[in-house]
Amino acid sequence: MASIIKANELQDFGGNSIITSDGAGTITLSSGMQTAVQSAGSANTPAFLGLRSTTQSLAANSTVTITYDSEDVDSDSAFNISTGVFTVPSGKAGTYFFVGTITSAADMGSGEILSLNLNGSDSNDEYGLRIDTLNSRVVGTISAMKYMDVGDTMHFEVDNGTNGTTSNIAYARFGGFRLIGA
């Protein structure tokens, strides 16, 4: 048999309000309770998404870190669009999910490799690209989950090493967020 407890306020032993209800199903947490919930990792933050909507050149036989024109999200100011580098902020170690995508201009070859770079080294997550035969554009996506400590960095890069000519990226996106409970 189930029991129902009805109350509009929950207090601690000192008589301090912890949770209140307006009677219509909306609850309000005390500031101390909000802090406790946030510190328990209830939000997928930090979260970021960098956007590139202008052309970025990839020199022949080179590896290039993608940089960005703007950001759609940067919850903890941990993503630098001019360098394309995300840095784990203080108190935010954990498992992160990252995704990067590019769309090339029509001049990109088929041998490019996308990679996520952890602390200046290849993170062993790579994706070889293919040409979309409808319009000769390359579209590629890479994603990975990685445990990261405070101060660790991640960036998204393209290896143009097998293409003997300069290529151009038309659009790029790079984003990520910390996973709750992981």
N, C-alpha and C positions, 0 to 999 in steps of 0.2 A: 504494500500500500504506500502510495506517494504522499508526501506532505508538502504543503505550500506555506511559505513564510512571506508575509506582506509587510513592507516597511518603506518609508520614504527617505530614511537616512540610516547609514551604518556608521557607528562611532567606535573609536578605540577605547581602552580602559580609562584614558584620561578625559574622556568626553569630547575629543576632537573628531570632527566630521571627516570620514574617509571617503564615503560615496553618498551622493544624494540623488534622488529621482524626482522628476516633476510630475509623476503620476501618469504620464502619457508614454512611458517607455524610454525616455531620454535620461541618461545618467550623466552625472558630473563627478569627475574624480578630483580629490583634493590635490594641491600642488605636490605634496609629498608622494602621493600615490602615482601621479603622472610621472614623476622623476623615477620612481621604482620600476614602473612599467617600461619606460624608455631605456633605462640602464639594463634591463633584462633582455634587450635586443628585440623589441617588438616592432622595430621599423627596419626596412631593407635599406638602411643608409650606412655609409655614404652611397649615393647614387649619382651618376653623371652620364651625359650624352653630348659628345662633341659632333658638330656638323661641318662638313666642307661642301660648299656649293660653287666654288670656283676651281679652275684647273690647277693641278699641282703636277709639275714635271717629274718624271723618273728618268734620271740619266741612264744611258746605256750601261749594262753590266754593273749595276749598283743595287744597294739595298737602301731604301728610303723610309724614314719614319713619317707617317701621315700627320700633318698638322691641320688645324681647323680654323674656320672663319668665325664660328660662334658656338655657343653651347645652349642646349635646350634645357638641361638640368645640371646642376652642380650643388647638391645639398650641403656639402661640407667645404666648399671651395678647395677641393683636393685635386682638381683637374686643370692643367695648364694648356689652354688651346694653342698657344704659340709654339710650344714644344711637343704637344701631343701626349704628354706624360701624366698619368694618374699616380698619386702618391698616397699610401694609406696614412690617414691622420692619426694623431694620438688617441689611444683608447679604442681604436676601430679595427684591431686585428681580427681575422676570421676568414671564412671561406667566401670567395667572391665569384660571381658569374660575369664573364666578359663576352661581348660580341662586337665584331668589326665587319663592315661591308664596304665594298668599293664598286663603282661603275666607272669603266674607263671611257676615255674618248675613243674614237674609232681606230686609233693608230696603235693600240696595245697588241702585243703578240700573245702567244698561247702558253708560254713557259713560265709566267710569273708565279710566285709563291707568296701567299699571305702568311704572316706569322704574328703571334703575340709574344712580346719580349718582356720577360720577367727579370728585373734588376740588371738590365744590360745584357742578358743572355737569352738565347732562343729557349722558349718554354716547351719545346717539343710538340707544339700544336701548330701544324702547318696545313695548308690547303692549296693544292695546285689548281690553277684556274683554267677554264675552258673559254673558247670564243662562242658567243651567241651568234649563230650564223645568219640570223635575220638582219642584223644591222652592224655586224663586225665589232660589237662592244663586248668587253669582258665584264661579267658580273660575278663577284665572289663574296663569300661570307665565311667567317671563321668564328668559332665560339669555344669557350673553355671555362672550367671551374678550377680555381687555384686557391690554396690556403696562403694568406699573406699576413706578414707581421707588420707592425707599425714601421713606417719608413720605407717599406718595399714599394717598388715602382712597376708599372705595366704600361707598355705602349704597343701600338699596332703598326706594322710595317709591311712593305711590299718589296720583295726581292725581284729585281728586273735583270738578274744575272744572265739568263739565257737569251734575252732579247738584245741584239746588238745595236739597237737604235733607241733614241729617246722616246719614251711613251708619256702619256698624260692621263691622269685620273680626273674624271669629270666631277664625280661626287663621292663622298666618303662619310661614314658614320662610325663612331667608336663609343661604346658605352659599357657600363657595368654597375653592379650593386653588390652589397654584402648580403649574404643569405641569412635569414633568421634561423636560429637553432642548428646551424651546421658547424 
